[in-house]
Amino acid sequence: MSDKIQNRLLERSEAAFAEEERRGILLAAKVRTVALVLVLSWQAIDSTETGPTYYFNLLEIFVFVVLGGLQYAAARTRHTRLWLQLLFVSLDCALLALVFTLSSPFNDDPLPPAIAMDSARFLYFFMFLMQASFSFRPMMVVWCGLSIILARVGMWVWFLSQPSVYSNLDLQEQSVDSLLEAGSDLNFLFLGYAATELLVVLIVSAGLAIVVARSRRLVWNLLSTERKRASLARYFSPNVVNQLSNSDAKIATARQQEVGVIFADIMGFTKLCENSSAEEVIDLLRGYHERLGKAVFDNNGTLDKYIGDGLMATFGTPDPSPDDPANALNCAFEMINALKDWNEDRLLSGFEPIRVGIGLHWGIVVAGDMGNERRLEYGVIGDTVNIASRIEHLTRDLDAQLVVSDELVRAIQKKGNVPNLDRLTLAGYQEIRGRASGVKVWVYSAA
């Protein structure tokens, strides 16, 4: 597969990820709003403040709700540029740091540093980490962690710059007793707490980023697998699709191998459709393709292509097995039986029965991806394919539903598996275009 095709597949996958990221941002904004409403409700119930200070505190929380609404609106309108999302994260962390650092202008008795820097209040920062993890972007989580660290460091620097505030580094005696004594002072800040907080944020951010990255990789692998399965399902039976999608097999590589080739074509299709509408013709072909395609897949065959009212399939691709010749013959008989049942239903509905000519041959082909970078198809080419097509045309001359080459019959006998061979009748050598000596064939016609 060419680099251009790989790039287009990559672009489609990236577009799918971008949409999932947008949905994650929408979900994060919703969760954030619910969480902040809960905080707002708890603040209204638990706060000891009164008057303007009380309403100012509620206003601060409401600002966060509004900011979350802006994030939700941006995601809804697909304004999910990375820089905008990073800006929202930084604004969240900076605003929360300001709320904890600066007192209400209506409060004459601001919180002392020891309470303002309390670790319990610091836990609110982790709501932003939770929100960032919904974005499905590891970088967003890392950025959020760094923003929290910068915001918290800014808070520590601010309080330690105040004249009345001191830390354990300012103590004349570095002992447990001196620390305990200083701990009762609300202007004392223990820097060990700062180191612990920053270390925890760093560890949690890195851990969440790894989890998000692993989840992203898992989704990528699932997308890749499903894309392969969808592509393979166009050609192969379900069990072969499972085998190929769960392995590193490269079916695109051209190679020579022995396969069974089957051609099936509706006899008198033009006459059958001359009085039918376009919708009726399409319905006819869909029913025909569905039944014959099922027979191919049920016998581990590969559907090469539909050719109007015809069908071509192979047995032994992409990987050969001892049962390929027998599977090809079984498929032909299942096609005949499926069409027999379908014709019974068509007659009851007032439609003409369908008669199909089927040709089978066994031989060496070249198999692999064919086409150009804009359209590739897995297929087979070679003299075996041409002969199989011409054997199918013999069904008209021999008035038979099924014509099988002697090469396929001998391949079945060679493999030691001889099902349905007694249903075939030897028709001798038949002349076909491209073969001077003719082809020895067997025929089958339903009674």
VEXPAZA-220304 format. One record per residue: residue in one letter; x negated, y negated, z of N, C-alpha, C in turn. Coordinates in steps of 0.05 Angstrom, whole numbers, padded with zeros to 5 digits, always signed. Each point is the difference from the previous one (the first is absolute). Layout:
N
aXYZXYZXYZ
...
This chain:
447
m-00017+00024+00000+00017-00024+00000-00018-00025+00000
s+00007-00019-00017-00017-00023-00003+00001-00018+00024
d-00020-00018+00001-00002-00019+00022+00024-00019+00000
k+00010-00008-00024+00023-00018-00002+00025+00012+00012
i+00004+00026-00005+00024+00014+00011-00003+00001+00031
q-00025+00007+00009-00004+00002+00029+00005-00027+00012
n-00009-00022-00013+00004-00027+00011+00030-00006+00001
r+00015+00008-00020+00029-00006+00001+00014+00015+00022
l-00008+00025+00004+00011+00016+00023-00008-00013+00026
l-00024-00010+00002-00009-00013+00024+00016-00025+00005
e+00005-00016-00021+00016-00024+00003+00028+00006+00009
r+00012+00022-00010+00027+00007+00008+00000+00009+00029
s-00020+00014+00008-00002+00009+00028-00003-00025+00019
e-00017-00018-00009-00004-00024+00016+00026-00017+00002
a+00015+00000-00022+00025-00014+00000+00020+00013+00020
a-00001+00027+00000+00017+00014+00019-00008-00006+00029
f-00026-00001+00005-00010-00006+00026+00008-00029+00008
a-00002-00018-00019+00007-00028+00005+00029-00002+00008
e+00017+00015-00013+00029+00000+00008+00004+00011+00028
e-00014+00022+00006+00002+00011+00027-00011-00019+00021
e-00021-00014-00007-00011-00020+00019+00021-00022+00005
r+00013-00009-00022+00021-00020+00003+00022+00010+00018
r+00009+00024-00004+00021+00012+00017-00010+00002+00029
g-00025+00007+00003-00012+00001+00028+00001-00027+00013
i-00006-00021-00015+00000-00027+00011+00029-00008+00008
l+00019+00008-00017+00028-00005+00007+00008+00014+00026
l-00008+00025+00002+00006+00015+00024-00014-00012+00025
a-00025-00008-00004-00015-00012+00022+00013-00026+00010
a+00010-00016-00019+00013-00025+00008+00026+00006+00015
k+00014+00021-00008+00024+00007+00014-00006+00010+00029
v-00020+00018+00002-00007+00010+00026-00011-00023+00018
r-00015-00017-00012-00011-00023+00015+00023-00018+00011
t+00020-00005-00017+00022-00017+00009+00015+00013+00023
v+00005+00026-00003+00014+00015+00022-00016-00002+00026
a-00026+00005-00003-00017-00001+00024+00000-00027+00013
l-00002-00021-00016-00001-00027+00011+00028-00008+00012
v+00021+00010-00012+00027-00006+00012+00002+00013+00027
l-00012+00024+00003+00000+00013+00026-00017-00016+00020
v-00023-00010-00009-00017-00016+00017+00015-00026+00008
l+00013-00011-00020+00015-00025+00005+00022+00005+00021
s+00014+00022-00003+00021+00007+00019-00012+00004+00028
w-00022+00015+00001-00012+00005+00026-00010-00026+00013
q-00012-00017-00016-00010-00025+00010+00023-00017+00011
a+00023+00001-00013+00023-00016+00010+00011+00011+00026
i-00003+00026+00004+00010+00013+00024-00020-00003+00023
d-00026+00005-00006-00020+00003+00021-00014-00026+00007
s+00001-00021-00017-00015-00024+00005+00009-00015+00025
t-00019-00010+00015+00006-00017+00024+00000-00029-00007
e-00006-00007-00025+00000-00028-00008+00029-00010-00002
t+00003-00026+00002+00026-00013-00003-00003-00025-00017
g+00022-00010-00009+00000-00026-00014-00014+00001-00026
p-00013-00022-00008-00013-00002-00026-00022+00021-00004
t-00015+00006+00021-00021+00020-00002+00011+00027-00008
y+00023+00008+00011+00013+00025-00006+00007+00001-00030
y+00012-00021-00010+00008-00001-00028-00024-00002-00019
f-00021-00013+00009-00025-00002-00016-00012+00028-00003
n+00001+00016+00021-00011+00028-00002+00016+00016-00019
l+00027-00004+00000+00016+00015-00019-00005-00010-00028
l-00005-00025-00003-00006-00011-00027-00026+00012-00011
e-00020+00004+00017-00025+00012-00009+00005+00028-00012
i+00016+00015+00014+00006+00027-00010+00016-00002-00026
f+00018-00019-00001+00017-00004-00024-00017-00007-00024
v-00022-00014+00004-00019-00007-00022-00011+00025-00012
f-00007+00020+00017-00010+00025-00010+00021+00014-00017
v+00025-00001+00009+00022+00012-00015+00002-00013-00028
v-00002-00027+00000+00001-00014-00026-00023+00008-00018
l-00024+00003+00012-00023+00007-00015+00003+00028-00012
g+00013+00018+00016+00006+00027-00011+00020-00001-00022
g+00019-00019+00002+00020-00003-00022-00014-00010-00025
l-00019-00017+00002-00015-00009-00023-00015+00023-00013
q-00012+00017+00016-00014+00023-00011+00020+00018-00015
y+00023+00004+00012+00021+00017-00012+00009-00012-00027
a+00004-00027+00000+00009-00013-00024-00021+00002-00022
a-00026-00003+00008-00021+00002-00020-00001+00027-00012
a+00004+00021+00016+00000+00028-00010+00024+00005-00018
r+00023-00011+00007+00024+00003-00016-00003-00012-00028
t-00014-00023-00001-00004-00013-00025-00025+00009-00014
r-00012+00022+00011-00024+00012-00011-00025-00018+00000
h+00000-00019+00019-00024-00016+00004-00017+00014+00021
t-00012+00022-00008-00015+00017+00018-00030-00002-00006
r-00009-00023-00009-00028-00002-00005-00016+00005+00026
l-00023+00013-00003-00015+00008+00023-00008-00024+00018
w-00008-00022-00013-00008-00024+00015+00022-00011+00017
l+00025+00002-00011+00023-00011+00015+00006+00018+00024
q-00003+00026-00003+00005+00018+00022-00022-00003+00022
l-00024-00004-00009-00022-00005+00020+00004-00026+00014
l+00011-00020-00014+00005-00026+00013+00022+00003+00021
f+00021+00015-00006+00021+00004+00019-00011+00014+00025
v-00017+00020-00003-00012+00014+00023-00016-00019+00017
s-00016-00017-00013-00017-00019+00015+00018-00020+00015
l+00021-00009-00013+00018-00019+00013+00013+00012+00024
d+00008+00025-00002+00012+00014+00023-00018+00000+00024
c-00025+00009-00005-00019+00003+00022-00008-00027+00012
a-00004-00020-00018-00008-00026+00010+00023-00013+00016
l+00025+00003-00010+00023-00011+00014+00004+00012+00027
l-00003+00027+00002+00003+00013+00025-00022-00008+00020
a-00024-00004-00010-00022-00010+00017+00006-00028+00011
l+00011-00017-00017+00008-00027+00009+00022+00001+00021
v+00019+00017-00005+00022+00002+00020-00010+00008+00027
f-00019+00019+00001-00011+00010+00025-00019-00020+00012
t-00013-00017-00016-00021-00018+00009+00011-00027+00009
l+00017-00011-00016+00011-00027+00006+00026+00002+00015
s+00003-00016+00020+00025+00000+00016+00021-00016-00014
s+00024+00004+00009+00023-00016-00009-00005-00030+00007
p+00005-00018-00018-00003-00029+00007+00020-00009+00021
f+00020+00016+00006+00020-00007+00020-00007+00011+00027
n-00022+00015+00001-00007+00014+00025-00023-00015+00014
d+00005-00010+00024-00021-00015+00015-00018+00019+00015
d+00006+00025+00001-00016+00020+00015-00007+00023-00019
p-00021-00004-00018-00006+00021-00019-00011+00025+00013
l+00001+00022-00015-00011+00025+00011-00030-00002+00003
p-00010+00010+00022-00029+00001+00004-00013+00019-00020
p-00026-00003-00006-00014+00017-00019+00003+00030+00005
a-00003+00009+00025+00001+00028+00006+00027+00013-00008
i+00022-00015+00002+00026+00010-00007+00004-00002-00031
a-00009-00023-00011+00003-00004-00029-00015+00021-00016
m-00023+00009+00011-00016+00020-00013+00005+00028+00009
d+00023+00004+00014+00007+00026+00010+00002+00021-00023
s-00010+00024+00004-00001+00020-00021+00028+00009-00008
a+00019-00002+00019+00028+00009-00007+00011-00018-00022
r-00006-00026+00001+00010-00018-00021-00016+00005-00026
f-00024+00009+00003-00017+00005-00024+00012+00023-00017
l+00015+00018+00013+00011+00023-00015+00019-00008-00022
y+00011-00025+00001+00018-00009-00021-00015-00001-00027
f-00026-00004+00000-00015-00001-00025+00002+00027-00015
f+00005+00021+00014+00001+00026-00013+00025+00004-00018
m+00020-00017+00005+00023+00000-00018-00008-00007-00029
f-00019-00018-00002-00010-00008-00026-00016+00023-00014
l-00014+00015+00016-00014+00023-00011+00020+00021-00010
m+00021+00004+00015+00021+00018-00009+00011-00009-00027
q+00006-00026-00001+00011-00011-00025-00019+00003-00023
a-00026-00005+00005-00019+00003-00022-00002+00028-00010
s+00003+00020+00017-00002+00028-00008+00023+00008-00019
f+00023-00015+00002+00022+00006-00018-00007-00009-00029
s-00019-00017-00003-00006-00011-00027-00012+00020-00019
f-00010+00023+00011-00012+00021-00016-00027-00010-00012
r-00011-00021+00012-00026-00010-00009-00020+00002+00023
p-00020+00016-00002-00021+00001+00021-00013-00027+00005
m-00004-00015-00021-00013-00026+00003+00017-00019+00018
m+00027+00002-00003+00018-00016+00016-00003+00006+00030
v-00003+00026+00006-00003+00008+00028-00026-00010+00011
v-00022+00003-00015-00026-00010+00009+00000-00030+00004
w+00013-00014-00019+00001-00029+00002+00016-00009+00024
c+00022+00015+00006+00016-00007+00023-00017+00004+00026
g-00015+00023+00001-00017+00004+00023-00021-00022+00004
l-00012-00008-00022-00020-00022+00001+00014-00026+00009
s+00024-00005-00010+00014-00025+00007+00007+00000+00030
i+00008+00023+00010+00005+00002+00029-00025-00005+00016
i-00022+00012-00009-00025-00004+00015-00008-00030+00000
l+00002-00013-00024-00007-00028-00001+00019-00017+00017
a+00026+00006-00001+00019-00015+00016-00006+00003+00030
r-00006+00025+00008-00005+00005+00028-00026-00013+00009
v-00021+00002-00017-00025-00013+00007+00004-00031+00002
g+00017-00011-00017+00006-00028+00001+00013-00007+00027
m+00018+00017+00009+00013-00005+00026-00021+00001+00023
w-00018+00019-00001-00020+00002+00021-00018-00025+00000
v-00008-00007-00024-00018-00024-00003+00014-00025+00011
w+00026-00003-00007+00015-00023+00009+00001-00002+00030
f+00008+00021+00013+00003+00000+00029-00027-00004+00014
l-00020+00014-00010-00026-00002+00013-00013-00028-00004
s+00011-00015-00020-00011-00027-00003+00013-00021+00019
q+00021+00009+00014+00013-00018+00019-00017-00004+00025
p-00001-00024+00011-00018-00007+00022+00003+00018+00025
s+00025+00007+00006+00004+00015+00025-00002+00031-00004
v-00003+00009-00024+00000+00029-00005-00029+00010+00000
y-00003+00024+00012-00027+00012+00000+00004+00030-00004
s-00023+00014-00006+00001+00029-00005-00020+00014+00018
n-00002+00026-00003-00018+00015+00017-00030-00007-00006
l-00005-00011-00023-00028-00009-00006-00008-00024+00016
d+00020-00015+00011-00006-00024+00015-00004+00006+00030
l+00005+00025+00008-00003+00007+00028-00029+00001+00008
q-00006-00010+00023-00028+00000+00010-00009+00028+00007
e+00019+00016+00010-00007+00027+00008+00018+00020-00016
q-00013+00017-00015+00014+00020-00016+00004+00026+00016
s+00021+00000+00016+00006+00023+00017+00029+00005-00001
v+00008+00024+00010+00028+00007+00001+00016-00019+00018
d-00012-00006+00023+00014-00018+00019+00005-00027-00012
s-00021-00011-00014+00004-00027-00012+00020+00001-00022
l+00002+00022-00015+00020+00002-00021+00028+00002+00012
l+00003+00015+00021+00026+00003+00013+00009-00027+00012
e-00019-00014+00011+00007-00026+00012+00008-00020-00022
a-00015+00000-00023+00006-00018-00021+00026+00008-00014
g+00007+00026+00001+00024+00009-00014+00025-00011+00011
s+00000-00010+00025+00024-00012+00012+00004-00029-00010
d-00020-00010-00014+00002-00028-00010+00012+00001-00028
l+00022-00015-00004+00014+00000-00026-00015-00015-00021
n-00023-00013+00006-00017-00013-00020-00023+00018-00008
f-00001+00024+00012-00022+00018-00006+00008+00019-00023
l-00018+00004-00019+00004+00018-00022-00023+00020-00001
f+00007+00026+00000-00020+00021-00001-00004+00008-00029
l-00025-00005-00009-00006+00005-00028+00000+00029-00008
g-00001+00018+00020+00002+00028-00006+00026+00007-00013
y+00022-00014+00009+00026+00005-00013+00000-00008-00029
a-00015-00022-00006-00001-00009-00028-00013+00021-00018
a-00023+00011+00010-00014+00021-00015+00018+00024-00004
t+00015+00008+00021+00018+00023-00003+00022-00005-00020
e+00012-00023+00002+00022-00007-00019-00010+00001-00029
l-00022-00013-00005-00010-00002-00027-00008+00028-00011
l-00012+00016+00018-00008+00027-00008+00025+00017-00007
v+00021-00002+00016+00025+00015-00005+00012-00009-00026
v+00001-00026-00005+00012-00010-00025-00017+00011-00024
l-00026+00000+00003-00017+00009-00022+00005+00030-00005
i+00002+00016+00021+00003+00029-00003+00028+00006-00012
v+00021-00013+00011+00027+00005-00009+00003-00009-00029
s-00011-00023-00007+00002-00010-00028-00014+00020-00019
a-00024+00008+00007-00014+00019-00017+00015+00026-00003
g+00011+00010+00022+00015+00025-00001+00025-00002-00017
l+00015-00022+00003+00024-00004-00016-00007-00003-00030
a-00022-00014-00005-00009-00004-00028-00006+00027-00013
i-00013+00018+00016-00007+00026-00011+00026+00016-00004
v+00019-00001+00018+00025+00014-00003+00015-00010-00025
v+00001-00026-00004+00013-00012-00024-00015+00009-00025
a-00026+00000+00001-00016+00008-00024+00005+00029-00006
r+00001+00017+00020+00006+00029-00004+00028+00004-00011
s+00019-00015+00010+00027+00002-00010+00001-00009-00029
r-00014-00021-00006+00000-00010-00028-00013+00020-00018
r-00022+00013+00009-00013+00020-00016+00019+00024-00004
l+00015+00007+00021+00018+00023-00002+00022-00006-00021
v+00011-00024+00002+00021-00008-00020-00012+00000-00028
w-00025-00010-00003-00013+00000-00026-00003+00028-00011
n-00008+00019+00017-00004+00027-00008+00027+00013-00008
l+00021-00007+00015+00027+00010-00006+00009-00011-00027
l-00004-00026-00004+00008-00012-00026-00015+00013-00023
s-00026+00005+00004-00016+00012-00021+00010+00028-00006
t+00006+00016+00022+00009+00027-00004+00027+00001-00014
e+00018-00018+00009+00027+00000-00013-00002-00009-00029
r-00018-00019-00005-00004-00009-00028-00009+00023-00017
k-00019+00016+00011-00010+00023-00015+00022+00021-00004
r+00016+00004+00021+00021+00020-00002+00021-00009-00020
a+00007-00026+00000+00020-00010-00019-00010+00003-00029
s-00026-00005-00004-00012+00004-00027+00000+00029-00008
l-00009+00017+00019-00002+00029-00006+00027+00012-00004
a+00021-00010+00014+00026+00012-00002+00012-00003-00027
r-00010-00018-00016+00009-00003-00028-00007+00024-00017
y-00021+00015+00008-00011+00022-00016+00004+00027+00013
f-00006+00002+00026-00004+00026+00013+00023+00007+00018
s+00003+00026+00005+00020+00010+00019-00008-00009+00028
p+00020-00001+00018-00005-00011+00027-00022+00014+00015
n-00003+00027-00002-00021+00013+00014-00028-00007-00011
v-00001-00005-00026-00026-00008-00012-00006-00029+00009
v+00020-00017+00001-00004-00027+00009-00011+00000+00029
n+00011+00017+00017-00010+00001+00027-00030+00009+00001
q-00006+00019-00017-00028+00010-00001-00019-00022-00009
l+00008-00014-00021-00018-00020-00012-00003-00024+00018
s+00023-00009+00012-00001-00024+00016-00014+00004+00027
n-00003+00026+00008-00014+00006+00025-00029+00008-00005
s-00010-00003-00024-00027+00007-00007-00013-00023-00015
d-00025+00005-00006-00015-00020-00015-00002+00007-00030
a+00019+00017-00009-00001+00009-00028+00002-00024-00019
k-00015+00001-00021+00000-00021-00020+00012+00011-00026
i+00025-00005-00004+00013+00012-00024-00006-00016-00025
a-00011-00024+00003-00004-00017-00023-00024+00010-00017
t-00018+00015+00012-00024+00009-00014+00007+00020-00022
a-00008-00006-00025+00007+00017-00022-00014+00027+00002
r+00014+00022-00006-00012+00026+00001+00016+00019-00018
q-00013+00022-00008+00012+00021-00016+00010+00022+00018
q+00024+00010-00006+00010+00022+00017+00023+00014-00016
e+00005+00025+00008+00022+00015-00012+00026-00007+00014
v+00020-00006-00015+00026-00007+00011+00022+00011-00018
g+00024+00002+00012+00024+00006-00015+00014-00026-00008
v+00008-00003-00025+00014-00024-00009+00028+00007-00010
i+00019-00015+00009+00028+00005-00007+00012-00025-00013
f+00013+00004-00022+00016-00021-00013+00029+00008+00000
a+00018-00019+00006+00028+00006-00001+00014-00023-00015
d+00019+00006-00017+00012-00021-00016+00029+00008-00006
i+00018-00020+00001+00028+00004-00005+00004+00004-00030
m+00013+00022-00008+00006+00005-00028+00025-00016-00008
g-00002-00014-00022+00022-00015-00011+00007-00024+00018
f-00020-00013+00011+00005-00022+00018+00013-00024-00014
t-00009-00005-00025+00011-00023-00014+00030+00003-00006
k+00007+00024-00008+00029+00006-00006+00016-00001+00026
l-00013+00010+00022+00014+00001+00026+00007-00028+00010
c-00017-00019-00008+00004-00027+00012+00012-00020-00020
e+00007+00009-00024+00008-00020-00020+00027-00013+00007
n+00017+00013+00016+00025-00012+00008+00000-00008+00029
s-00023-00001+00012-00002-00007+00029-00009-00028+00003
s+00009-00012+00023-00010-00027+00006-00028+00001+00012
a-00012-00023+00002-00028-00001+00011+00000+00010+00028
e+00020-00006+00016+00001+00009+00028+00002+00031+00001
e+00016+00011-00018+00004+00029-00001-00026+00014-00008
v-00015-00012-00019-00025+00012-00009-00020+00000+00024
i-00002-00023+00014-00019-00002+00022+00008+00020+00022
d+00026+00002+00006+00009+00019+00020-00007+00029-00008
l+00003+00006-00026-00007+00026-00010-00030+00006+00005
l-00017-00019-00008-00029+00004+00003-00008+00002+00029
r+00013-00016+00017-00007+00002+00029+00007+00027+00011
g+00023+00010-00006+00008+00027+00009-00018+00021-00011
y-00008-00003-00025-00018+00020-00013-00027-00001+00013
h-00012-00024+00002-00026-00003+00012-00001+00009+00029
e+00022-00006+00015+00000+00008+00028-00001+00030+00003
r+00015+00014-00016+00001+00029+00003-00026+00014-00010
l-00010-00010-00022-00025+00013-00010-00024-00009+00017
g+00000-00025+00009-00022-00008+00018+00000+00016+00026
k+00023+00006+00010+00001+00015+00025-00011+00028-00004
a+00006+00012-00023-00011+00027-00006-00031-00001-00002
v-00010-00022-00011-00030-00003-00001-00012-00001+00028
f+00011-00018+00017-00011-00003+00026+00004+00024+00018
d+00023+00014-00004+00005+00024+00016-00020+00022-00006
n-00013-00001-00023-00019+00020-00007-00029-00011+00000
n-00005-00020+00016-00026-00012+00003-00012-00010-00026
g+00017-00011-00017-00009-00011-00025-00006-00030+00002
t-00013-00010-00020-00005-00029-00002+00016-00011-00023
l+00016-00020+00006+00016-00013-00020-00018-00020-00015
d-00006+00006-00025-00018-00017-00015+00015-00025-00010
k+00023+00004-00013+00015-00023-00010+00028+00009-00009
y+00018-00019+00000+00026+00002-00014-00003-00013-00027
i+00008+00013-00021-00002-00011-00027+00028-00002-00012
g+00014-00021+00007+00028-00002-00009+00017+00023+00010
d+00009+00017-00018+00016+00023+00008-00018+00025+00005
g-00027-00005+00000-00019+00022+00004-00014-00003+00027
l-00014+00021+00006-00016+00001+00025-00025+00016-00005
m-00022-00009+00012-00025+00015+00000-00010+00004+00028
a-00008+00024+00007-00010+00006+00026-00023+00020-00002
t-00017+00000+00020-00023+00018+00001+00000+00016+00026
f-00014+00023-00001-00002+00017+00023-00030+00008+00003
g-00011-00008+00022-00029+00003+00004-00015-00026+00004
t+00015-00022+00000-00011-00026+00005+00012-00011+00026
p-00016-00015+00015-00029-00006-00005-00018+00024+00007
d+00009+00018+00018-00017+00022+00008+00013+00026-00009
p-00015+00018-00012+00012+00025-00010+00005+00020+00023
s+00018+00019-00006+00005+00021+00019+00007+00026-00016
p-00002+00023+00012+00005+00025-00015+00029+00002-00009
d+00018-00015+00012+00029+00002-00007+00009-00019-00022
d-00019-00015-00011+00008-00021-00019+00015+00011-00025
p-00010+00022-00013+00015+00010-00023+00028+00010+00007
a+00002+00014+00023+00026+00010+00008+00019-00023+00008
n-00012-00020+00013+00017-00023+00007+00011-00014-00024
a-00016-00002-00022+00009-00013-00024+00024+00015-00012
l-00002+00027-00001+00022+00016-00011+00025-00002+00019
n-00005+00002+00026+00023-00002+00019+00014-00027-00004
c-00016-00021-00004+00011-00027-00003+00019+00000-00025
a-00009+00012-00021+00016+00000-00025+00027+00014+00005
f+00000+00023+00014+00025+00014+00006+00018-00016+00019
e-00013-00014+00019+00016-00017+00018+00013-00023-00015
m-00015-00011-00019+00012-00021-00017+00025+00010-00014
i-00003+00024-00012+00023+00012-00015+00024+00005+00019
n-00005+00010+00024+00021+00005+00019+00013-00026+00009
a-00017-00021+00005+00011-00025+00009+00018-00013-00021
l-00009+00003-00026+00016-00012-00021+00026+00016-00005
k-00001+00026+00005+00024+00017-00002+00021-00009+00020
d-00008-00004+00025+00019-00010+00020+00010-00028-00007
w-00018-00017-00009+00008-00027-00007+00020+00000-00023
n-00004+00018-00020+00018+00001-00023+00028+00009+00008
e+00001+00017+00020+00027+00009+00011+00014-00024+00011
d-00014-00017+00014+00013-00024+00011+00007-00020-00022
r-00017-00002-00020+00005-00019-00023+00025+00009-00015
l+00003+00026-00004+00023+00010-00015+00026-00005+00015
l-00001+00003+00027+00024-00006+00016+00007-00030-00001
s-00021-00017-00005+00005-00029-00001+00005-00009-00028
g+00001+00018-00020+00007-00007-00027-00024-00009-00017
f-00025+00006+00010-00024-00008-00016-00011+00025-00014
e-00015-00005-00022-00012+00021-00014-00023+00012+00016
p-00005+00026-00003-00023+00013+00013-00026-00009-00012
i-00021+00002+00015-00027-00008-00009-00017+00025-00004
r-00013+00001-00023-00018+00022-00005-00029-00010-00002
v-00018+00013+00013-00027-00010+00002-00019+00021-00010
g-00020-00009-00016-00021+00017-00009-00025-00004+00018
i-00011+00022+00009-00023-00001+00018-00024+00016-00012
g-00023-00013-00001-00024+00013-00010-00022+00002+00022
l-00013+00023+00001-00021+00004+00021-00026+00010-00013
h-00022-00011+00009-00026+00009-00010-00020-00002+00023
w-00022+00016-00003-00021+00000+00020-00027-00004-00014
g-00017-00017+00012-00026-00004-00012-00016-00022+00014
i-00022-00008-00012-00018-00020+00012+00009-00028-00009
v+00000-00018+00019+00007-00028-00005-00021-00018+00014
v+00000-00025-00007-00015-00021+00014+00020-00015+00017
a-00005-00001+00026+00019-00013+00019-00013-00024+00014
g+00015-00021+00004-00011-00024+00014+00018-00024-00004
d-00008-00022+00011+00015-00025-00003-00005-00012-00028
m+00021-00009-00013-00002-00011-00027+00014-00027-00001
g-00009-00017-00018+00012-00027-00003-00021-00021+00004
n+00009-00024+00007-00018-00022+00006+00004-00010+00028
e-00014-00022+00007+00001-00010+00027+00028-00010+00008
r+00017-00007-00020+00027-00010+00007+00019+00023+00004
r-00005+00023-00012+00018+00023+00003-00016+00026-00003
l-00001+00015+00021-00013+00026-00001+00020+00022+00006
e-00003+00023-00014+00017+00023+00005-00017+00025+00000
y+00007+00018+00019-00014+00025+00000+00013+00018-00021
g-00017+00013-00016+00011+00017-00021-00021+00019-00011
v+00009+00016-00019-00018+00020-00012+00001-00003-00031
i-00022+00006-00013-00001-00002-00029-00016+00025-00010
g+00003+00005-00026-00015+00022-00012+00018+00017-00018
d-00013+00019-00013+00014+00017-00019+00022+00016+00013
t-00003+00007+00025+00020+00016+00015+00026-00016+00001
v-00002-00026+00005+00024-00017+00001+00014-00001-00027
n-00015-00004-00021+00012-00001-00027+00014+00026-00007
i-00013+00022+00006+00013+00026-00006+00025+00004+00016
a+00000-00007+00026+00024+00003+00017+00023-00016-00012
s-00006-00024-00010+00021-00017-00012+00011+00014-00025
r-00017+00012-00016+00010+00012-00025+00014+00027+00006
i-00008+00013+00022+00014+00024+00008+00029-00007+00008
e+00003-00023+00013+00027-00008+00007+00017-00004-00024
h-00012-00011-00022+00016-00004-00025+00008+00027-00013
l-00014+00022+00007+00007+00026-00011+00027+00009+00011
t+00010-00011+00022+00025+00009+00011+00023-00004-00020
r-00002-00020-00017+00021-00005-00021-00002+00022-00021
d-00024+00006-00009-00003+00020-00021+00007+00028+00009
l-00007+00006+00026+00005+00027+00010+00026+00002+00015
d+00016-00022+00001+00026+00000+00013-00003+00011+00029
a-00020-00011+00014-00005+00009+00028-00001-00024+00019
q+00008+00005+00024-00002-00021+00020-00029-00004+00010
l-00015+00022-00001-00027+00000+00011-00019+00015-00018
v-00023-00013-00007-00021+00013-00015-00026-00002+00016
v-00013+00023+00004-00023+00001+00017-00024+00012-00016
s-00023-00013+00002-00023+00010-00015-00010+00026+00013
d-00013+00016-00016-00012+00025+00010-00022-00006+00020
e-00014-00023-00003-00021-00008+00018+00011-00003+00029
l+00024-00011+00003+00012-00003+00026+00007+00027+00011
v+00012+00017-00016+00008+00027+00009-00024+00016+00009
r-00022-00001-00016-00024+00014+00008-00013-00012+00026
a+00003-00026+00003-00010-00013+00025+00015+00010+00024
i+00027+00004-00003+00016+00010+00022-00009+00029+00006
q-00003+00016-00021-00008+00028+00004-00028+00002+00013
k-00017-00018-00009-00028+00000+00011+00000-00007+00030
k+00018-00018+00009+00001-00007+00028+00013+00021+00017
g+00012+00020-00014+00013+00022+00016+00027-00008+00009
n+00012-00021-00010+00026-00009+00008+00018-00001-00024
v+00019+00019-00002+00016+00003-00025+00030-00004+00004
p+00008-00022+00012+00029-00005+00003+00013-00009-00026
n+00023+00010-00005+00017-00009-00023-00011+00007-00027
l-00022+00015-00001-00011+00007-00027+00019+00018-00015
d+00015+00016+00015+00019+00018-00013+00023-00014-00014
r+00003-00026+00006+00021-00016-00012-00008-00011-00027
l-00026+00003-00007-00010-00010-00025-00001+00021-00022
t+00004-00009-00024-00002+00018-00023-00021-00009-00019
l-00017+00019-00009-00022-00008-00018+00011-00008-00027
a-00009-00024-00009+00009-00010-00026-00022-00001-00021
g-00024+00012+00007-00021+00001-00019-00014-00026-00004
y-00015-00001-00023-00015-00025-00006+00018-00019-00015
q-00002-00025+00008+00016-00021-00013-00019-00022-00009
e+00006-00010-00024-00017-00021-00011+00008-00027+00013
i-00021-00014+00008+00004-00027+00010-00021-00019-00012
r+00008-00024-00002-00018-00020-00013-00026-00002+00017
g-00023+00002-00013-00025-00003+00013-00014+00026+00007
r+00014+00022-00004-00012+00027+00006+00004+00017-00025
a-00022+00007-00014+00001+00015-00024+00009+00029+00005
s-00008+00011+00023+00006+00028+00005+00027+00004+00014
g+00013-00022+00007+00026+00003+00014-00004+00006+00030
v+00022+00000+00014-00001+00005+00029+00019+00022+00007
k-00010+00019+00016+00017+00022+00009+00018-00010+00023
v+00026+00004-00003+00018-00011+00020+00020+00021+00010
w+00012-00007+00023+00022+00015+00012+00024-00019+00002
v+00024+00011-00001+00024-00017+00001+00020+00011+00021
y+00017-00019+00007+00022+00007+00019+00024-00016-00009
s+00023+00013-00001+00025-00013-00005+00021+00012+00019
a+00015-00018+00014+00020+00009+00019+00022+00014-00015
a+00011+00020+00013+00021+00016-00013+00026-00017-00001
